[in-house]
Amino acid sequence: MKGIAFAIVLSTTIALPAFAQGTSDSTQGRSRAEVKKELAKSKHDGTYTKKNGEYPPSEQTVKQQKADHAASMHSKDGANPAFDKHDEPGAAR
C-alpha cells in the first residue's frame, strides 16, 4: 500500500512541472512600453472605454471619446488631429 501511494506522489511530482511548462502566457509577447503606447492610441482614437460593461465600444461612445480628447488635448489642431507627442506615454499634459 505504501508503495502505491509513493508511486502516485512521485508520478504527480514529476508530471506537475511538465504541465506548468506547457502553458504559454500570451502577455509575454509585448513589452510594457508597447502596451502603454497601445493604450494611449486607443484613448486618442476613442476606442478606450471608461465603462466596464461596454466592449466593444459603441459608435456613439467612440465619437464622444474622440470629441472629448480633441477638445482637451487638440484644441488648436483642428477637427482630425494626428497621433502626436502628448499621446506618448509619460509625455507632459
Summary of the structure (lengths in Angstrom):
residues: 93
radius of gyration: 24.2
end to end distance: 70.1
largest distance: 80.8
contacts: 175
relative contact order: 0.10
helix: 61%
strand: 0%
